[in-house]
Amino acid sequence: MKEPRHFFHHCLCRRRQRRNGGWQDGAQIDLVIDRSDGIINLCEMKFLNTEFQIDKRTDTALLKKRSVFQSETKTKKSLHTTIVTTYGLLENAYSGNVPSVVVMEDLFAPDRTPRLPR
């Protein structure tokens, strides 16, 4: 298994300066994983006692974060929204907009540990 080329924590400010000198809303991204396969995962972390549910407001915020990240970084890579949450994602009309979900068990279960090639 190859190591990811870049794995880093990244946070964009809540407000960013426009070229004309004014201010516009920015976005906070909890974790960015820049993979060597041309994909960047923009991770949203949610700690809950139940499944996380995406509503219209959350969906709009996630789309805005993608847009701000693309605009600020000028990346040509594919951007995937990833939800990292305790117990998973509740399926609804908005959950299809999130291509990947990581749950607590994925991070801490001993049988889910990736195996390295010999």
PDB file as gemmi writes it, atoms N, CA and C in Angstrom:
CRYST1    1.000    1.000    1.000  90.00  90.00  90.00 P 1                      
ATOM      1  N   MET A   1       0.851  -1.174   0.000  1.00  0.00           N  
ATOM      2  CA  MET A   1       0.000   0.000   0.000  1.00  0.00           C  
ATOM      3  C   MET A   1       0.898   1.238   0.000  1.00  0.00           C  
ATOM      4  N   LYS A   2       0.672   2.124  -0.939  1.00  0.00           N  
ATOM      5  CA  LYS A   2       1.461   3.351  -1.019  1.00  0.00           C  
ATOM      6  C   LYS A   2       0.994   4.347   0.028  1.00  0.00           C  
ATOM      7  N   GLU A   3       1.933   5.075   0.555  1.00  0.00           N  
ATOM      8  CA  GLU A   3       1.596   6.144   1.483  1.00  0.00           C  
ATOM      9  C   GLU A   3       0.975   7.299   0.694  1.00  0.00           C  
ATOM     10  N   PRO A   4      -0.020   8.005   1.266  1.00  0.00           N  
ATOM     11  CA  PRO A   4      -0.561   9.163   0.568  1.00  0.00           C  
ATOM     12  C   PRO A   4       0.520  10.234   0.419  1.00  0.00           C  
ATOM     13  N   ARG A   5       0.495  10.917  -0.700  1.00  0.00           N  
ATOM     14  CA  ARG A   5       1.497  11.939  -0.966  1.00  0.00           C  
ATOM     15  C   ARG A   5       1.396  13.094   0.024  1.00  0.00           C  
ATOM     16  N   HIS A   6       0.190  13.518   0.292  1.00  0.00           N  
ATOM     17  CA  HIS A   6      -0.013  14.613   1.254  1.00  0.00           C  
ATOM     18  C   HIS A   6      -1.147  14.233   2.188  1.00  0.00           C  
ATOM     19  N   PHE A   7      -0.934  14.439   3.452  1.00  0.00           N  
ATOM     20  CA  PHE A   7      -1.971  14.210   4.450  1.00  0.00           C  
ATOM     21  C   PHE A   7      -1.803  15.344   5.445  1.00  0.00           C  
ATOM     22  N   PHE A   8      -2.725  16.260   5.471  1.00  0.00           N  
ATOM     23  CA  PHE A   8      -2.521  17.422   6.327  1.00  0.00           C  
ATOM     24  C   PHE A   8      -3.847  17.997   6.798  1.00  0.00           C  
ATOM     25  N   HIS A   9      -3.770  18.746   7.873  1.00  0.00           N  
ATOM     26  CA  HIS A   9      -4.914  19.476   8.410  1.00  0.00           C  
ATOM     27  C   HIS A   9      -4.913  20.841   7.746  1.00  0.00           C  
ATOM     28  N   HIS A  10      -6.078  21.270   7.321  1.00  0.00           N  
ATOM     29  CA  HIS A  10      -6.158  22.530   6.612  1.00  0.00           C  
ATOM     30  C   HIS A  10      -7.417  23.267   7.040  1.00  0.00           C  
ATOM     31  N   CYS A  11      -7.301  24.524   7.259  1.00  0.00           N  
ATOM     32  CA  CYS A  11      -8.455  25.319   7.653  1.00  0.00           C  
ATOM     33  C   CYS A  11      -8.436  26.627   6.879  1.00  0.00           C  
ATOM     34  N   LEU A  12      -9.477  26.885   6.127  1.00  0.00           N  
ATOM     35  CA  LEU A  12      -9.612  28.174   5.455  1.00  0.00           C  
ATOM     36  C   LEU A  12     -10.378  29.108   6.387  1.00  0.00           C  
ATOM     37  N   CYS A  13     -10.086  30.398   6.315  1.00  0.00           N  
ATOM     38  CA  CYS A  13     -10.732  31.336   7.220  1.00  0.00           C  
ATOM     39  C   CYS A  13     -12.217  31.505   6.913  1.00  0.00           C  
ATOM     40  N   ARG A  14     -12.891  31.973   7.909  1.00  0.00           N  
ATOM     41  CA  ARG A  14     -14.325  32.236   7.777  1.00  0.00           C  
ATOM     42  C   ARG A  14     -14.589  33.403   6.820  1.00  0.00           C  
ATOM     43  N   ARG A  15     -13.632  34.313   6.735  1.00  0.00           N  
ATOM     44  CA  ARG A  15     -13.793  35.446   5.808  1.00  0.00           C  
ATOM     45  C   ARG A  15     -12.523  35.556   4.989  1.00  0.00           C  
ATOM     46  N   ARG A  16     -12.668  35.855   3.732  1.00  0.00           N  
ATOM     47  CA  ARG A  16     -11.500  36.008   2.864  1.00  0.00           C  
ATOM     48  C   ARG A  16     -11.631  37.296   2.069  1.00  0.00           C  
ATOM     49  N   GLN A  17     -10.513  37.854   1.727  1.00  0.00           N  
ATOM     50  CA  GLN A  17     -10.502  39.140   1.057  1.00  0.00           C  
ATOM     51  C   GLN A  17     -10.670  38.953  -0.446  1.00  0.00           C  
ATOM     52  N   ARG A  18     -11.533  39.752  -1.037  1.00  0.00           N  
ATOM     53  CA  ARG A  18     -11.708  39.747  -2.482  1.00  0.00           C  
ATOM     54  C   ARG A  18     -10.592  40.535  -3.128  1.00  0.00           C  
ATOM     55  N   ARG A  19     -10.437  40.339  -4.414  1.00  0.00           N  
ATOM     56  CA  ARG A  19      -9.403  41.077  -5.147  1.00  0.00           C  
ATOM     57  C   ARG A  19      -9.680  42.576  -5.157  1.00  0.00           C  
ATOM     58  N   ASN A  20     -10.950  42.956  -5.125  1.00  0.00           N  
ATOM     59  CA  ASN A  20     -11.284  44.388  -5.147  1.00  0.00           C  
ATOM     60  C   ASN A  20     -11.179  45.027  -3.762  1.00  0.00           C  
ATOM     61  N   GLY A  21     -10.734  44.259  -2.770  1.00  0.00           N  
ATOM     62  CA  GLY A  21     -10.517  44.810  -1.440  1.00  0.00           C  
ATOM     63  C   GLY A  21     -11.618  44.543  -0.447  1.00  0.00           C  
ATOM     64  N   GLY A  22     -12.811  44.143  -0.904  1.00  0.00           N  
ATOM     65  CA  GLY A  22     -13.904  43.841   0.018  1.00  0.00           C  
ATOM     66  C   GLY A  22     -13.724  42.475   0.652  1.00  0.00           C  
ATOM     67  N   TRP A  23     -14.670  42.119   1.495  1.00  0.00           N  
ATOM     68  CA  TRP A  23     -14.614  40.818   2.170  1.00  0.00           C  
ATOM     69  C   TRP A  23     -15.783  39.965   1.731  1.00  0.00           C  
ATOM     70  N   GLN A  24     -15.561  38.661   1.679  1.00  0.00           N  
ATOM     71  CA  GLN A  24     -16.638  37.723   1.412  1.00  0.00           C  
ATOM     72  C   GLN A  24     -16.486  36.526   2.338  1.00  0.00           C  
ATOM     73  N   ASP A  25     -17.539  35.757   2.468  1.00  0.00           N  
ATOM     74  CA  ASP A  25     -17.494  34.593   3.353  1.00  0.00           C  
ATOM     75  C   ASP A  25     -16.500  33.567   2.848  1.00  0.00           C  
ATOM     76  N   GLY A  26     -15.782  32.964   3.776  1.00  0.00           N  
ATOM     77  CA  GLY A  26     -14.870  31.875   3.467  1.00  0.00           C  
ATOM     78  C   GLY A  26     -15.503  30.565   3.897  1.00  0.00           C  
ATOM     79  N   ALA A  27     -14.675  29.595   4.232  1.00  0.00           N  
ATOM     80  CA  ALA A  27     -15.187  28.298   4.674  1.00  0.00           C  
ATOM     81  C   ALA A  27     -14.155  27.617   5.552  1.00  0.00           C  
ATOM     82  N   GLN A  28     -14.622  26.829   6.504  1.00  0.00           N  
ATOM     83  CA  GLN A  28     -13.726  26.033   7.335  1.00  0.00           C  
ATOM     84  C   GLN A  28     -13.842  24.588   6.898  1.00  0.00           C  
ATOM     85  N   ILE A  29     -12.709  23.977   6.593  1.00  0.00           N  
ATOM     86  CA  ILE A  29     -12.675  22.568   6.219  1.00  0.00           C  
ATOM     87  C   ILE A  29     -11.886  21.858   7.311  1.00  0.00           C  
ATOM     88  N   ASP A  30     -12.485  20.825   7.905  1.00  0.00           N  
ATOM     89  CA  ASP A  30     -11.887  20.171   9.067  1.00  0.00           C  
ATOM     90  C   ASP A  30     -10.613  19.399   8.730  1.00  0.00           C  
ATOM     91  N   LEU A  31     -10.600  18.690   7.614  1.00  0.00           N  
ATOM     92  CA  LEU A  31      -9.437  17.896   7.229  1.00  0.00           C  
ATOM     93  C   LEU A  31      -9.400  17.774   5.719  1.00  0.00           C  
ATOM     94  N   VAL A  32      -8.223  17.956   5.144  1.00  0.00           N  
ATOM     95  CA  VAL A  32      -8.022  17.812   3.698  1.00  0.00           C  
ATOM     96  C   VAL A  32      -7.018  16.691   3.481  1.00  0.00           C  
ATOM     97  N   ILE A  33      -7.389  15.729   2.640  1.00  0.00           N  
ATOM     98  CA  ILE A  33      -6.474  14.652   2.280  1.00  0.00           C  
ATOM     99  C   ILE A  33      -6.230  14.756   0.780  1.00  0.00           C  
ATOM    100  N   ASP A  34      -5.008  15.130   0.414  1.00  0.00           N  
ATOM    101  CA  ASP A  34      -4.610  15.266  -0.985  1.00  0.00           C  
ATOM    102  C   ASP A  34      -3.954  13.956  -1.411  1.00  0.00           C  
ATOM    103  N   ARG A  35      -4.683  13.159  -2.177  1.00  0.00           N  
ATOM    104  CA  ARG A  35      -4.222  11.825  -2.531  1.00  0.00           C  
ATOM    105  C   ARG A  35      -3.415  11.838  -3.819  1.00  0.00           C  
ATOM    106  N   SER A  36      -2.594  10.814  -3.991  1.00  0.00           N  
ATOM    107  CA  SER A  36      -1.744  10.718  -5.181  1.00  0.00           C  
ATOM    108  C   SER A  36      -2.513  10.250  -6.413  1.00  0.00           C  
ATOM    109  N   ASP A  37      -3.788   9.870  -6.257  1.00  0.00           N  
ATOM    110  CA  ASP A  37      -4.580   9.413  -7.403  1.00  0.00           C  
ATOM    111  C   ASP A  37      -5.419  10.518  -8.024  1.00  0.00           C  
ATOM    112  N   GLY A  38      -5.117  11.769  -7.693  1.00  0.00           N  
ATOM    113  CA  GLY A  38      -5.817  12.892  -8.317  1.00  0.00           C  
ATOM    114  C   GLY A  38      -7.123  13.270  -7.639  1.00  0.00           C  
ATOM    115  N   ILE A  39      -7.332  12.792  -6.432  1.00  0.00           N  
ATOM    116  CA  ILE A  39      -8.552  13.100  -5.675  1.00  0.00           C  
ATOM    117  C   ILE A  39      -8.161  13.798  -4.372  1.00  0.00           C  
ATOM    118  N   ILE A  40      -8.935  14.796  -4.003  1.00  0.00           N  
ATOM    119  CA  ILE A  40      -8.773  15.459  -2.707  1.00  0.00           C  
ATOM    120  C   ILE A  40     -10.044  15.221  -1.912  1.00  0.00           C  
ATOM    121  N   ASN A  41      -9.891  14.639  -0.718  1.00  0.00           N  
ATOM    122  CA  ASN A  41     -11.030  14.447   0.177  1.00  0.00           C  
ATOM    123  C   ASN A  41     -11.142  15.659   1.088  1.00  0.00           C  
ATOM    124  N   LEU A  42     -12.292  16.303   1.071  1.00  0.00           N  
ATOM    125  CA  LEU A  42     -12.588  17.407   1.973  1.00  0.00           C  
ATOM    126  C   LEU A  42     -13.459  16.819   3.071  1.00  0.00           C  
ATOM    127  N   CYS A  43     -12.883  16.654   4.258  1.00  0.00           N  
ATOM    128  CA  CYS A  43     -13.554  15.933   5.344  1.00  0.00           C  
ATOM    129  C   CYS A  43     -14.287  16.877   6.288  1.00  0.00           C  
ATOM    130  N   GLU A  44     -15.496  16.489   6.605  1.00  0.00           N  
ATOM    131  CA  GLU A  44     -16.328  17.180   7.578  1.00  0.00           C  
ATOM    132  C   GLU A  44     -16.460  16.248   8.777  1.00  0.00           C  
ATOM    133  N   MET A  45     -16.016  16.684   9.949  1.00  0.00           N  
ATOM    134  CA  MET A  45     -16.031  15.859  11.158  1.00  0.00           C  
ATOM    135  C   MET A  45     -17.276  16.172  11.980  1.00  0.00           C  
ATOM    136  N   LYS A  46     -18.008  15.108  12.375  1.00  0.00           N  
ATOM    137  CA  LYS A  46     -19.205  15.269  13.195  1.00  0.00           C  
ATOM    138  C   LYS A  46     -19.217  14.213  14.286  1.00  0.00           C  
ATOM    139  N   PHE A  47     -19.263  14.650  15.541  1.00  0.00           N  
ATOM    140  CA  PHE A  47     -19.363  13.728  16.667  1.00  0.00           C  
ATOM    141  C   PHE A  47     -20.778  13.803  17.213  1.00  0.00           C  
ATOM    142  N   LEU A  48     -21.508  12.684  17.071  1.00  0.00           N  
ATOM    143  CA  LEU A  48     -22.897  12.619  17.527  1.00  0.00           C  
ATOM    144  C   LEU A  48     -23.149  11.287  18.209  1.00  0.00           C  
ATOM    145  N   ASN A  49     -24.240  11.195  18.956  1.00  0.00           N  
ATOM    146  CA  ASN A  49     -24.634   9.934  19.581  1.00  0.00           C  
ATOM    147  C   ASN A  49     -25.543   9.112  18.674  1.00  0.00           C  
ATOM    148  N   THR A  50     -25.860   9.636  17.498  1.00  0.00           N  
ATOM    149  CA  THR A  50     -26.710   8.952  16.523  1.00  0.00           C  
ATOM    150  C   THR A  50     -26.108   9.161  15.133  1.00  0.00           C  
ATOM    151  N   GLU A  51     -26.794   8.639  14.122  1.00  0.00           N  
ATOM    152  CA  GLU A  51     -26.344   8.868  12.753  1.00  0.00           C  
ATOM    153  C   GLU A  51     -26.449  10.355  12.414  1.00  0.00           C  
ATOM    154  N   PHE A  52     -25.527  10.817  11.594  1.00  0.00           N  
ATOM    155  CA  PHE A  52     -25.549  12.220  11.154  1.00  0.00           C  
ATOM    156  C   PHE A  52     -26.543  12.350  10.014  1.00  0.00           C  
ATOM    157  N   GLN A  53     -27.355  13.400  10.050  1.00  0.00           N  
ATOM    158  CA  GLN A  53     -28.343  13.635   9.002  1.00  0.00           C  
ATOM    159  C   GLN A  53     -28.027  14.946   8.292  1.00  0.00           C  
ATOM    160  N   ILE A  54     -27.902  14.873   6.983  1.00  0.00           N  
ATOM    161  CA  ILE A  54     -27.655  16.082   6.184  1.00  0.00           C  
ATOM    162  C   ILE A  54     -29.002  16.676   5.803  1.00  0.00           C  
ATOM    163  N   ASP A  55     -29.189  17.944   6.140  1.00  0.00           N  
ATOM    164  CA  ASP A  55     -30.395  18.651   5.719  1.00  0.00           C  
ATOM    165  C   ASP A  55     -30.004  19.649   4.624  1.00  0.00           C  
ATOM    166  N   LYS A  56     -30.965  20.407   4.150  1.00  0.00           N  
ATOM    167  CA  LYS A  56     -30.705  21.345   3.054  1.00  0.00           C  
ATOM    168  C   LYS A  56     -29.621  22.356   3.432  1.00  0.00           C  
ATOM    169  N   ARG A  57     -29.675  22.870   4.648  1.00  0.00           N  
ATOM    170  CA  ARG A  57     -28.692  23.867   5.102  1.00  0.00           C  
ATOM    171  C   ARG A  57     -27.279  23.279   5.123  1.00  0.00           C  
ATOM    172  N   THR A  58     -27.134  22.066   5.653  1.00  0.00           N  
ATOM    173  CA  THR A  58     -25.831  21.400   5.703  1.00  0.00           C  
ATOM    174  C   THR A  58     -25.329  21.089   4.303  1.00  0.00           C  
ATOM    175  N   ASP A  59     -26.228  20.617   3.442  1.00  0.00           N  
ATOM    176  CA  ASP A  59     -25.853  20.315   2.057  1.00  0.00           C  
ATOM    177  C   ASP A  59     -25.327  21.568   1.351  1.00  0.00           C  
ATOM    178  N   THR A  60     -26.016  22.674   1.537  1.00  0.00           N  
ATOM    179  CA  THR A  60     -25.586  23.946   0.941  1.00  0.00           C  
ATOM    180  C   THR A  60     -24.214  24.355   1.481  1.00  0.00           C  
ATOM    181  N   ALA A  61     -23.998  24.179   2.785  1.00  0.00           N  
ATOM    182  CA  ALA A  61     -22.708  24.529   3.398  1.00  0.00           C  
ATOM    183  C   ALA A  61     -21.584  23.649   2.849  1.00  0.00           C  
ATOM    184  N   LEU A  62     -21.839  22.354   2.672  1.00  0.00           N  
ATOM    185  CA  LEU A  62     -20.819  21.445   2.135  1.00  0.00           C  
ATOM    186  C   LEU A  62     -20.468  21.813   0.691  1.00  0.00           C  
ATOM    187  N   LEU A  63     -21.473  22.151  -0.102  1.00  0.00           N  
ATOM    188  CA  LEU A  63     -21.218  22.571  -1.491  1.00  0.00           C  
ATOM    189  C   LEU A  63     -20.416  23.871  -1.523  1.00  0.00           C  
ATOM    190  N   LYS A  64     -20.715  24.777  -0.590  1.00  0.00           N  
ATOM    191  CA  LYS A  64     -19.978  26.039  -0.524  1.00  0.00           C  
ATOM    192  C   LYS A  64     -18.514  25.793  -0.162  1.00  0.00           C  
ATOM    193  N   LYS A  65     -18.266  24.884   0.775  1.00  0.00           N  
ATOM    194  CA  LYS A  65     -16.887  24.574   1.156  1.00  0.00           C  
ATOM    195  C   LYS A  65     -16.094  24.052  -0.031  1.00  0.00           C  
ATOM    196  N   ARG A  66     -16.713  23.182  -0.823  1.00  0.00           N  
ATOM    197  CA  ARG A  66     -16.048  22.672  -2.030  1.00  0.00           C  
ATOM    198  C   ARG A  66     -15.727  23.818  -2.991  1.00  0.00           C  
ATOM    199  N   SER A  67     -16.702  24.687  -3.180  1.00  0.00           N  
ATOM    200  CA  SER A  67     -16.541  25.806  -4.099  1.00  0.00           C  
ATOM    201  C   SER A  67     -15.435  26.762  -3.647  1.00  0.00           C  
ATOM    202  N   VAL A  68     -15.426  27.103  -2.360  1.00  0.00           N  
ATOM    203  CA  VAL A  68     -14.396  27.997  -1.815  1.00  0.00           C  
ATOM    204  C   VAL A  68     -13.021  27.349  -1.934  1.00  0.00           C  
ATOM    205  N   PHE A  69     -12.924  26.059  -1.598  1.00  0.00           N  
ATOM    206  CA  PHE A  69     -11.636  25.362  -1.684  1.00  0.00           C  
ATOM    207  C   PHE A  69     -11.117  25.371  -3.120  1.00  0.00           C  
ATOM    208  N   GLN A  70     -11.989  25.060  -4.079  1.00  0.00           N  
ATOM    209  CA  GLN A  70     -11.568  25.030  -5.478  1.00  0.00           C  
ATOM    210  C   GLN A  70     -11.142  26.424  -5.932  1.00  0.00           C  
ATOM    211  N   SER A  71     -11.900  27.417  -5.534  1.00  0.00           N  
ATOM    212  CA  SER A  71     -11.601  28.794  -5.921  1.00  0.00           C  
ATOM    213  C   SER A  71     -10.275  29.278  -5.334  1.00  0.00           C  
ATOM    214  N   GLU A  72     -10.036  28.959  -4.074  1.00  0.00           N  
ATOM    215  CA  GLU A  72      -8.820  29.423  -3.397  1.00  0.00           C  
ATOM    216  C   GLU A  72      -7.573  28.661  -3.823  1.00  0.00           C  
ATOM    217  N   THR A  73      -7.703  27.370  -4.054  1.00  0.00           N  
ATOM    218  CA  THR A  73      -6.521  26.559  -4.379  1.00  0.00           C  
ATOM    219  C   THR A  73      -6.277  26.433  -5.876  1.00  0.00           C  
ATOM    220  N   LYS A  74      -7.312  26.696  -6.685  1.00  0.00           N  
ATOM    221  CA  LYS A  74      -7.225  26.541  -8.149  1.00  0.00           C  
ATOM    222  C   LYS A  74      -6.882  25.104  -8.546  1.00  0.00           C  
ATOM    223  N   THR A  75      -7.244  24.145  -7.721  1.00  0.00           N  
ATOM    224  CA  THR A  75      -6.913  22.754  -8.011  1.00  0.00           C  
ATOM    225  C   THR A  75      -7.699  22.237  -9.213  1.00  0.00           C  
ATOM    226  N   LYS A  76      -7.094  21.337  -9.941  1.00  0.00           N  
ATOM    227  CA  LYS A  76      -7.749  20.659 -11.058  1.00  0.00           C  
ATOM    228  C   LYS A  76      -8.144  19.241 -10.653  1.00  0.00           C  
ATOM    229  N   LYS A  77      -7.810  18.864  -9.406  1.00  0.00           N  
ATOM    230  CA  LYS A  77      -8.121  17.526  -8.925  1.00  0.00           C  
ATOM    231  C   LYS A  77      -9.616  17.398  -8.625  1.00  0.00           C  
ATOM    232  N   SER A  78     -10.080  16.161  -8.571  1.00  0.00           N  
ATOM    233  CA  SER A  78     -11.460  15.874  -8.223  1.00  0.00           C  
ATOM    234  C   SER A  78     -11.639  16.064  -6.716  1.00  0.00           C  
ATOM    235  N   LEU A  79     -12.688  16.772  -6.322  1.00  0.00           N  
ATOM    236  CA  LEU A  79     -12.953  17.031  -4.908  1.00  0.00           C  
ATOM    237  C   LEU A  79     -14.090  16.141  -4.434  1.00  0.00           C  
ATOM    238  N   HIS A  80     -13.830  15.348  -3.389  1.00  0.00           N  
ATOM    239  CA  HIS A  80     -14.841  14.472  -2.800  1.00  0.00           C  
ATOM    240  C   HIS A  80     -15.116  14.898  -1.372  1.00  0.00           C  
ATOM    241  N   THR A  81     -16.375  15.122  -1.067  1.00  0.00           N  
ATOM    242  CA  THR A  81     -16.764  15.412   0.310  1.00  0.00           C  
ATOM    243  C   THR A  81     -16.815  14.095   1.077  1.00  0.00           C  
ATOM    244  N   THR A  82     -16.186  14.070   2.236  1.00  0.00           N  
ATOM    245  CA  THR A  82     -16.165  12.889   3.086  1.00  0.00           C  
ATOM    246  C   THR A  82     -16.672  13.272   4.474  1.00  0.00           C  
ATOM    247  N   ILE A  83     -17.630  12.512   4.980  1.00  0.00           N  
ATOM    248  CA  ILE A  83     -18.136  12.740   6.322  1.00  0.00           C  
ATOM    249  C   ILE A  83     -17.433  11.753   7.256  1.00  0.00           C  
ATOM    250  N   VAL A  84     -16.816  12.270   8.307  1.00  0.00           N  
ATOM    251  CA  VAL A  84     -16.209  11.437   9.342  1.00  0.00           C  
ATOM    252  C   VAL A  84     -17.089  11.630  10.574  1.00  0.00           C  
ATOM    253  N   THR A  85     -17.773  10.563  10.969  1.00  0.00           N  
ATOM    254  CA  THR A  85     -18.754  10.682  12.034  1.00  0.00           C  
ATOM    255  C   THR A  85     -18.775   9.425  12.902  1.00  0.00           C  
ATOM    256  N   THR A  86     -19.382   9.536  14.034  1.00  0.00           N  
ATOM    257  CA  THR A  86     -19.373   8.452  15.004  1.00  0.00           C  
ATOM    258  C   THR A  86     -20.123   7.215  14.517  1.00  0.00           C  
ATOM    259  N   TYR A  87     -21.357   7.379  14.081  1.00  0.00           N  
ATOM    260  CA  TYR A  87     -22.213   6.229  13.780  1.00  0.00           C  
ATOM    261  C   TYR A  87     -22.758   6.205  12.352  1.00  0.00           C  
ATOM    262  N   GLY A  88     -22.201   6.968  11.470  1.00  0.00           N  
ATOM    263  CA  GLY A  88     -22.629   6.881  10.072  1.00  0.00           C  
ATOM    264  C   GLY A  88     -23.554   7.997   9.650  1.00  0.00           C  
ATOM    265  N   LEU A  89     -24.037   7.852   8.429  1.00  0.00           N  
ATOM    266  CA  LEU A  89     -24.849   8.879   7.784  1.00  0.00           C  
ATOM    267  C   LEU A  89     -26.244   8.327   7.535  1.00  0.00           C  
ATOM    268  N   LEU A  90     -27.262   9.063   7.962  1.00  0.00           N  
ATOM    269  CA  LEU A  90     -28.641   8.681   7.721  1.00  0.00           C  
ATOM    270  C   LEU A  90     -28.966   8.942   6.253  1.00  0.00           C  
ATOM    271  N   GLU A  91     -29.482   7.952   5.561  1.00  0.00           N  
ATOM    272  CA  GLU A  91     -29.811   8.128   4.144  1.00  0.00           C  
ATOM    273  C   GLU A  91     -31.043   9.002   3.993  1.00  0.00           C  
ATOM    274  N   ASN A  92     -30.922   9.995   3.117  1.00  0.00           N  
ATOM    275  CA  ASN A  92     -32.045  10.865   2.790  1.00  0.00           C  
ATOM    276  C   ASN A  92     -31.774  11.506   1.430  1.00  0.00           C  
ATOM    277  N   ALA A  93     -32.521  12.520   1.076  1.00  0.00           N  
ATOM    278  CA  ALA A  93     -32.396  13.157  -0.238  1.00  0.00           C  
ATOM    279  C   ALA A  93     -31.028  13.804  -0.446  1.00  0.00           C  
ATOM    280  N   TYR A  94     -30.325  14.154   0.625  1.00  0.00           N  
ATOM    281  CA  TYR A  94     -29.040  14.847   0.512  1.00  0.00           C  
ATOM    282  C   TYR A  94     -27.838  13.935   0.704  1.00  0.00           C  
ATOM    283  N   SER A  95     -28.027  12.770   1.291  1.00  0.00           N  
ATOM    284  CA  SER A  95     -26.895  11.892   1.590  1.00  0.00           C  
ATOM    285  C   SER A  95     -26.187  11.391   0.333  1.00  0.00           C  
ATOM    286  N   GLY A  96     -26.861  11.354  -0.789  1.00  0.00           N  
ATOM    287  CA  GLY A  96     -26.250  10.922  -2.047  1.00  0.00           C  
ATOM    288  C   GLY A  96     -25.186  11.879  -2.564  1.00  0.00           C  
ATOM    289  N   ASN A  97     -25.141  13.097  -2.023  1.00  0.00           N  
ATOM    290  CA  ASN A  97     -24.136  14.084  -2.438  1.00  0.00           C  
ATOM    291  C   ASN A  97     -22.790  13.864  -1.762  1.00  0.00           C  
ATOM    292  N   VAL A  98     -22.722  12.894  -0.852  1.00  0.00           N  
ATOM    293  CA  VAL A  98     -21.490  12.596  -0.121  1.00  0.00           C  
ATOM    294  C   VAL A  98     -20.994  11.216  -0.561  1.00  0.00           C  
ATOM    295  N   PRO A  99     -19.896  11.177  -1.336  1.00  0.00           N  
ATOM    296  CA  PRO A  99     -19.442   9.892  -1.870  1.00  0.00           C  
ATOM    297  C   PRO A  99     -18.787   8.963  -0.853  1.00  0.00           C  
ATOM    298  N   SER A 100     -18.336   9.481   0.291  1.00  0.00           N  
ATOM    299  CA  SER A 100     -17.699   8.575   1.257  1.00  0.00           C  
ATOM    300  C   SER A 100     -17.973   9.004   2.695  1.00  0.00           C  
ATOM    301  N   VAL A 101     -18.118   7.970   3.537  1.00  0.00           N  
ATOM    302  CA  VAL A 101     -18.389   8.163   4.960  1.00  0.00           C  
ATOM    303  C   VAL A 101     -17.415   7.290   5.733  1.00  0.00           C  
ATOM    304  N   VAL A 102     -16.788   7.863   6.741  1.00  0.00           N  
ATOM    305  CA  VAL A 102     -15.902   7.119   7.640  1.00  0.00           C  
ATOM    306  C   VAL A 102     -16.544   7.158   9.012  1.00  0.00           C  
ATOM    307  N   VAL A 103     -16.688   5.978   9.639  1.00  0.00           N  
ATOM    308  CA  VAL A 103     -17.299   5.898  10.970  1.00  0.00           C  
ATOM    309  C   VAL A 103     -16.248   5.501  11.991  1.00  0.00           C  
ATOM    310  N   MET A 104     -16.615   5.630  13.259  1.00  0.00           N  
ATOM    311  CA  MET A 104     -15.696   5.341  14.353  1.00  0.00           C  
ATOM    312  C   MET A 104     -15.100   3.933  14.228  1.00  0.00           C  
ATOM    313  N   GLU A 105     -15.910   2.960  13.863  1.00  0.00           N  
ATOM    314  CA  GLU A 105     -15.438   1.582  13.731  1.00  0.00           C  
ATOM    315  C   GLU A 105     -14.339   1.461  12.676  1.00  0.00           C  
ATOM    316  N   ASP A 106     -14.440   2.242  11.594  1.00  0.00           N  
ATOM    317  CA  ASP A 106     -13.399   2.232  10.562  1.00  0.00           C  
ATOM    318  C   ASP A 106     -12.061   2.684  11.116  1.00  0.00           C  
ATOM    319  N   LEU A 107     -12.103   3.588  12.076  1.00  0.00           N  
ATOM    320  CA  LEU A 107     -10.877   4.152  12.621  1.00  0.00           C  
ATOM    321  C   LEU A 107     -10.265   3.321  13.738  1.00  0.00           C  
ATOM    322  N   PHE A 108     -11.099   2.606  14.508  1.00  0.00           N  
ATOM    323  CA  PHE A 108     -10.605   1.974  15.720  1.00  0.00           C  
ATOM    324  C   PHE A 108     -10.740   0.457  15.794  1.00  0.00           C  
ATOM    325  N   ALA A 109     -11.459  -0.167  14.883  1.00  0.00           N  
ATOM    326  CA  ALA A 109     -11.633  -1.620  14.945  1.00  0.00           C  
ATOM    327  C   ALA A 109     -10.356  -2.319  14.489  1.00  0.00           C  
ATOM    328  N   PRO A 110      -9.834  -3.273  15.291  1.00  0.00           N  
ATOM    329  CA  PRO A 110      -8.580  -3.934  14.937  1.00  0.00           C  
ATOM    330  C   PRO A 110      -8.671  -4.743  13.646  1.00  0.00           C  
ATOM    331  N   ASP A 111      -9.848  -5.275  13.316  1.00  0.00           N  
ATOM    332  CA  ASP A 111      -9.976  -6.065  12.088  1.00  0.00           C  
ATOM    333  C   ASP A 111     -10.071  -5.210  10.839  1.00  0.00           C  
ATOM    334  N   ARG A 112     -10.135  -3.918  10.973  1.00  0.00           N  
ATOM    335  CA  ARG A 112     -10.206  -3.008   9.825  1.00  0.00           C  
ATOM    336  C   ARG A 112      -8.880  -2.336   9.524  1.00  0.00           C  
ATOM    337  N   THR A 113      -7.830  -2.739  10.222  1.00  0.00           N  
ATOM    338  CA  THR A 113      -6.533  -2.136  10.013  1.00  0.00           C  
ATOM    339  C   THR A 113      -5.999  -2.513   8.632  1.00  0.00           C  
ATOM    340  N   PRO A 114      -5.591  -1.542   7.825  1.00  0.00           N  
ATOM    341  CA  PRO A 114      -5.069  -1.876   6.495  1.00  0.00           C  
ATOM    342  C   PRO A 114      -3.820  -2.729   6.607  1.00  0.00           C  
ATOM    343  N   ARG A 115      -3.718  -3.691   5.741  1.00  0.00           N  
ATOM    344  CA  ARG A 115      -2.541  -4.555   5.726  1.00  0.00           C  
ATOM    345  C   ARG A 115      -1.562  -4.082   4.687  1.00  0.00           C  
ATOM    346  N   LEU A 116      -0.331  -3.976   5.103  1.00  0.00           N  
ATOM    347  CA  LEU A 116       0.724  -3.528   4.196  1.00  0.00           C  
ATOM    348  C   LEU A 116       1.268  -4.736   3.417  1.00  0.00           C  
ATOM    349  N   PRO A 117       1.615  -4.537   2.140  1.00  0.00           N  
ATOM    350  CA  PRO A 117       2.166  -5.657   1.357  1.00  0.00           C  
ATOM    351  C   PRO A 117       3.518  -6.081   1.933  1.00  0.00           C  
ATOM    352  N   ARG A 118       3.837  -7.369   1.770  1.00  0.00           N  
ATOM    353  CA  ARG A 118       5.118  -7.893   2.269  1.00  0.00           C  
ATOM    354  C   ARG A 118       6.249  -7.564   1.348  1.00  0.00           C  
TER     355      ARG A 118                                                      
END                                                                             
